[in-house]
Amino acid sequence: MNRRRRRQTLYHIVLWVVALIFFAPVLWIIINSFKTTSGILSTPPQFIFKPTLENYPDLFARQNVTKYFTNSIILSSTSVLIALVVSYLAAYCFSRYKPRGTNFLMFLLLSIRMVPAAAVVIPVYLMYVAFGWKDTFFGMTMFYAMFSIPFSVWILKGFIDGVSPRYDETALVNGGSRLHILFRVILPQVAPGLVAAFIFNLIFVWNEFLFNLFIGGRTTTMIPVMFATYLYNDGGWDWPFVTTLTTVYMLVPIVAVFVFQKYLLTGMTFGTVRGEV
């Protein structure tokens, strides 16, 4: 028993060391957000210093910072929610009706996410200009929803496959409609999959840069593009701005992952197996 406890303690120590190593760069960014420019660039690095809170008011006092944060929140949440609704209905169809060529169709869906962004950004730009969708919330929302759908369909199909068809049959026998089955019978059982798909796609849209740079504009600019345009100040890198904005920008995905971590861990298994009714 003592040997087992020692092994378990050693295992936990190794896990903590690995976690701290990976978290160290993030911690260093957060610490530097409370330093002045001279403190950030000091050699050797300052581990003991007098913190300053001026960087945060200065960040939000800059032009368009609040606007770009709002754009990131609106575009990320709206596009992912639209993608989840479409993906849930599509995943139910693939799982229950099994149309001919389902496996090939699923591969085609996933292949959209395999294509390098740089290979399609010019055609997408030309299409958006032709349709008049460039720098519009509708165009950006539809684009991010399109890119979020394939991954969501794969996750949700795995979850729905794990729910026995007997649930559907029982509901139909008792007079339930397909809508009742979708939203009252199946949906509560695949809720972890929905949350996992939401978090994964939220992180993707939240951090997306290339397409927002090309097919976005002043109206729909998000924070990643802002990083590229606000980095310099007075002929040099504006390190307080970089560290402060990075710290604030990380809060949304970190909080989302922390709140829904149990669903996220379940979602990473791509479905569960449920018994018959």
C-alpha positions in Angstrom: 0.0 0.0 0.0 2.8 2.4 0.9 4.5 1.7 -2.5 1.3 2.4 -4.3 0.9 5.7 -2.5 4.4 6.7 -3.3 3.9 5.9 -7.0 0.6 7.9 -6.9 2.3 10.8 -5.2 5.2 10.8 -7.7 2.6 10.6 -10.5 0.8 13.7 -9.2 4.1 15.6 -8.8 5.1 14.9 -12.4 1.6 16.1 -13.5 2.0 19.3 -11.6 5.5 19.9 -13.0 4.3 19.4 -16.6 1.3 21.6 -16.0 3.4 24.4 -14.5 5.9 24.2 -17.4 3.2 24.6 -19.9 1.5 27.4 -17.9 4.7 29.3 -17.3 4.6 31.4 -20.5 1.0 32.4 -19.8 1.9 33.3 -16.2 4.8 35.4 -17.4 2.5 37.3 -19.8 0.1 38.0 -16.9 2.9 39.1 -14.6 4.3 41.5 -17.3 0.9 43.1 -17.8 1.5 44.7 -14.4 4.9 46.1 -15.3 6.0 49.2 -17.1 7.9 49.0 -20.4 11.2 49.4 -18.7 10.3 46.7 -16.2 9.3 44.3 -19.0 12.5 44.9 -20.9 14.8 44.9 -17.9 17.8 42.5 -17.9 17.9 40.3 -15.9 14.1 39.9 -15.6 12.4 41.4 -12.6 10.6 38.9 -10.4 10.1 41.3 -7.5 8.7 44.6 -8.6 6.1 47.2 -7.8 3.0 46.3 -9.8 1.1 49.0 -11.7 -2.6 48.9 -12.8 -2.3 51.7 -15.3 -1.9 49.3 -18.3 -5.5 48.2 -18.1 -7.2 51.6 -18.1 -4.8 52.6 -20.9 -5.8 49.5 -22.9 -9.6 50.3 -22.9 -8.9 54.0 -23.4 -7.4 53.2 -26.8 -9.6 53.8 -29.8 -11.8 50.9 -30.9 -10.6 48.4 -28.3 -14.0 48.0 -26.8 -15.6 47.8 -30.2 -13.2 45.1 -31.4 -13.9 43.1 -28.2 -17.6 43.4 -28.8 -17.1 42.3 -32.4 -15.2 39.2 -31.2 -17.9 38.2 -28.7 -20.8 38.8 -31.1 -19.2 37.0 -34.1 -17.9 34.1 -32.1 -21.0 33.3 -30.1 -23.5 34.0 -32.9 -21.7 31.9 -35.6 -21.1 29.0 -33.2 -24.7 28.9 -32.0 -25.9 28.9 -35.7 -23.4 26.1 -36.5 -24.6 24.0 -33.5 -28.3 24.2 -34.6 -27.5 23.1 -38.1 -25.0 20.5 -37.0 -27.4 18.9 -34.5 -30.1 18.5 -37.1 -27.5 17.1 -39.7 -26.0 14.8 -37.1 -29.4 13.4 -36.2 -30.1 12.8 -39.9 -26.8 11.0 -40.5 -27.2 8.9 -37.3 -30.8 7.8 -37.6 -31.6 7.9 -41.3 -28.2 6.8 -42.6 -28.5 8.2 -46.1 -26.5 6.4 -48.9 -22.8 7.4 -48.8 -22.9 8.7 -45.2 -19.3 7.8 -44.6 -18.2 9.6 -47.7 -20.3 12.6 -46.9 -18.9 12.8 -43.4 -15.4 12.7 -44.9 -16.2 15.5 -47.3 -17.5 17.6 -44.4 -14.3 17.0 -42.4 -12.1 17.7 -45.4 -13.3 21.3 -45.3 -11.3 21.7 -42.1 -8.3 20.0 -43.7 -7.8 22.6 -46.4 -5.1 25.2 -45.5 -6.6 28.6 -44.9 -4.0 30.3 -47.1 -5.1 28.1 -50.1 -8.7 29.4 -50.1 -8.5 32.9 -48.7 -8.3 34.6 -52.2 -11.3 32.7 -53.7 -13.3 33.4 -50.6 -12.3 37.1 -50.8 -13.3 37.3 -54.4 -16.7 35.6 -53.7 -17.4 37.9 -50.8 -16.6 41.0 -52.8 -18.9 39.8 -55.6 -21.8 39.1 -53.2 -21.2 42.4 -51.3 -20.6 40.4 -48.1 -17.1 41.8 -47.3 -16.9 43.6 -44.0 -20.5 42.7 -43.0 -21.6 40.9 -39.8 -23.8 38.6 -41.9 -20.9 37.6 -44.2 -18.5 37.0 -41.3 -21.1 35.1 -39.2 -22.0 32.8 -42.1 -18.3 32.1 -42.9 -17.4 31.2 -39.3 -20.6 29.1 -39.0 -19.7 27.3 -42.2 -16.2 26.4 -40.8 -17.7 25.3 -37.5 -20.3 23.0 -38.8 -18.1 20.0 -40.0 -16.3 19.5 -36.7 -19.6 19.9 -34.8 -21.4 17.3 -37.0 -18.6 14.8 -36.3 -18.8 15.3 -32.5 -22.6 15.3 -32.3 -23.0 12.2 -34.6 -20.8 10.3 -32.3 -23.0 11.2 -29.3 -26.3 10.5 -31.1 -25.0 7.2 -32.3 -24.5 6.3 -28.6 -28.2 7.0 -27.8 -30.2 3.9 -28.5 -32.8 4.2 -31.3 -35.2 2.6 -28.9 -35.7 6.0 -27.3 -37.0 7.3 -30.7 -39.2 4.3 -31.2 -40.7 4.6 -27.7 -41.5 8.3 -28.2 -43.1 7.6 -31.6 -45.3 4.8 -30.1 -46.4 7.2 -27.4 -47.5 9.9 -29.9 -44.3 12.0 -29.9 -43.3 13.9 -33.0 -39.9 14.1 -34.5 -39.4 17.6 -33.0 -40.3 16.2 -29.6 -37.7 13.4 -30.1 -35.1 15.9 -31.2 -35.5 18.4 -28.5 -37.1 16.6 -25.6 -35.6 13.1 -25.8 -32.3 13.2 -27.6 -31.1 16.7 -26.8 -30.8 16.3 -23.0 -28.7 13.1 -23.5 -26.2 14.7 -26.0 -25.9 18.1 -24.1 -22.2 17.4 -23.2 -21.5 17.0 -26.9 -23.2 20.3 -27.7 -21.1 22.0 -25.0 -17.9 20.4 -26.2 -18.6 21.4 -29.8 -19.4 25.0 -28.6 -16.2 25.3 -26.7 -13.9 23.9 -29.5 -15.5 26.1 -32.2 -15.6 29.1 -29.9 -11.8 28.9 -29.4 -11.3 28.5 -33.2 -13.4 31.6 -34.1 -12.1 33.6 -31.1 -8.5 33.1 -32.4 -9.1 33.3 -36.2 -6.9 35.9 -37.9 -6.4 35.4 -41.6 -10.0 35.5 -42.9 -11.0 38.4 -40.6 -8.0 40.3 -42.0 -9.0 39.7 -45.6 -12.8 39.6 -45.7 -13.4 41.7 -42.6 -12.8 45.4 -42.3 -13.3 48.3 -40.0 -16.8 47.2 -39.0 -16.1 43.5 -38.2 -12.4 43.6 -37.0 -11.7 41.3 -34.1 -8.9 41.2 -31.6 -6.4 39.0 -33.4 -6.3 41.5 -36.3 -6.0 44.3 -33.8 -2.9 42.7 -32.4 -1.2 43.0 -35.8 -2.2 46.7 -36.3 -1.6 48.1 -32.8 1.7 46.4 -31.9 3.9 49.4 -32.5 4.0 52.7 -30.6 6.6 55.5 -31.0 8.7 53.4 -33.3 8.9 50.3 -31.1 7.0 47.3 -29.7 4.3 48.4 -27.3 4.9 45.6 -24.8 2.5 46.8 -22.1 -0.3 46.8 -24.7 0.6 43.3 -25.9 0.7 41.7 -22.4 -2.4 43.5 -21.1 -4.5 42.7 -24.2 -3.3 39.1 -24.2 -4.3 38.7 -20.6 -7.7 40.1 -21.1 -8.2 38.3 -24.3 -7.4 34.9 -22.7 -10.0 35.3 -20.0 -13.0 34.4 -22.2 -11.8 31.0 -23.4 -10.2 30.2 -20.0 -13.4 31.0 -18.2 -15.5 29.0 -20.7 -13.2 26.0 -20.4 -13.2 26.2 -16.6 -17.0 26.4 -16.3 -17.7 23.6 -18.8 -14.6 21.4 -18.2 -16.6 18.3 -17.3 -18.6 18.5 -20.5 -15.4 19.2 -22.5 -13.7 16.1 -21.1 -16.8 14.1 -22.1 -16.9 15.6 -25.5 -13.2 14.7 -26.2 -14.3 11.0 -26.1 -16.6 11.7 -29.1 -19.7 10.1 -27.7 -20.8 7.6 -25.1 -22.4 4.2 -25.2 -25.9 4.0 -23.7 -28.0 0.9 -23.0 -31.2 -0.1 -24.5 -34.6 1.0 -23.1 
